[in-house]
């Protein structure tokens, strides 16, 4: 039986989340991508709290340009906020999405901003 897009992503997400776990020292950088926006969070899975978040919805500079440019702005923003919070190293959680396009540009921008993963 062929899986539809949503079930396929859920299956991949479960497989990734078995291995990827965030702590206060090494938080999880989770990416969510909707049709129009992109969101990133640094999460401590021990307490279930979001430490830092960034979204293209909240940022005016992210609203200009195409969606890959939006992801780049959000990646730089999450790296900047993480640096202010004293976080330098993270574990990347692509959340079931392919490491391509917007997810890749967000990750590259976060690396350029100073995050290590």
C-alpha positions in Angstrom: 0.0 0.0 0.0 1.4 3.4 -1.0 1.6 6.0 1.8 0.2 9.4 1.3 2.4 12.4 1.9 1.3 13.0 5.5 1.6 9.4 6.7 5.0 9.1 4.9 6.3 12.2 6.8 4.9 11.0 10.1 6.7 7.6 9.7 10.0 9.4 8.9 9.5 11.8 11.8 9.0 8.9 14.3 12.2 7.3 13.0 14.2 10.5 13.4 12.8 11.3 16.9 13.9 7.9 18.2 17.5 9.1 17.7 17.3 12.9 18.2 16.9 14.2 21.7 17.5 17.6 23.1 18.8 18.7 26.5 19.5 22.1 28.1 23.2 21.8 27.2 22.4 20.4 23.7 18.9 21.5 22.6 17.1 20.1 19.6 16.6 22.5 16.7 13.2 21.6 15.3 12.0 22.9 11.9 8.4 23.2 10.9 7.5 24.2 7.4 4.0 25.1 6.3 3.0 26.1 2.8 3.6 29.8 3.4 5.8 30.1 6.5 8.7 28.4 8.3 9.3 28.1 12.0 12.3 27.0 14.1 12.6 26.2 17.8 15.3 25.1 20.2 13.7 22.6 22.5 14.8 21.0 25.8 13.2 17.6 25.7 13.9 16.8 29.3 11.5 19.5 30.5 9.5 19.8 27.3 10.2 23.6 27.1 11.0 25.7 24.1 14.2 27.7 24.9 14.3 29.9 21.8 12.0 30.3 18.7 12.0 32.1 15.4 9.4 32.3 12.7 9.0 33.9 9.3 5.5 35.0 10.3 6.9 37.4 13.0 9.8 38.8 11.1 9.1 41.6 8.6 12.3 41.1 6.7 11.3 37.4 6.1 8.1 38.4 4.3 10.1 39.8 1.4 11.5 37.5 -1.3 10.8 33.9 -1.9 10.4 31.1 0.6 14.1 30.1 0.5 15.0 33.6 1.5 12.5 33.4 4.3 14.1 30.3 5.6 17.6 32.0 5.4 16.3 34.9 7.5 14.8 32.5 10.1 18.0 30.5 10.3 20.1 33.6 11.0 17.5 34.8 13.5 17.4 31.5 15.4 21.2 31.5 15.5 21.3 35.1 16.8 18.8 34.3 19.5 20.6 31.1 20.5 23.9 33.0 20.9 22.2 35.5 23.2 20.8 32.6 25.3 24.3 31.1 25.5 23.6 28.2 23.2 26.3 27.2 20.6 25.7 23.6 19.8 22.4 21.9 18.9 21.0 18.7 17.5 19.2 19.2 14.2 15.7 17.8 13.8 14.4 18.1 10.2 11.0 16.9 11.4 10.4 14.4 8.6 11.1 16.9 5.8 13.7 16.2 3.2 17.0 18.0 3.8 16.5 20.1 0.7 15.3 23.5 -0.3 13.9 25.6 2.7 15.1 23.2 5.4 18.6 23.1 4.0 18.8 26.9 3.6 17.6 27.4 7.2 20.2 24.9 8.5 23.0 26.6 6.4 22.0 30.0 7.7 22.0 28.8 11.3 25.5 27.3 10.8 26.7 30.6 9.3 25.2 32.4 12.3 27.4 30.4 14.6 25.4 27.3 15.6 27.2 24.0 15.5 25.4 20.7 14.5 
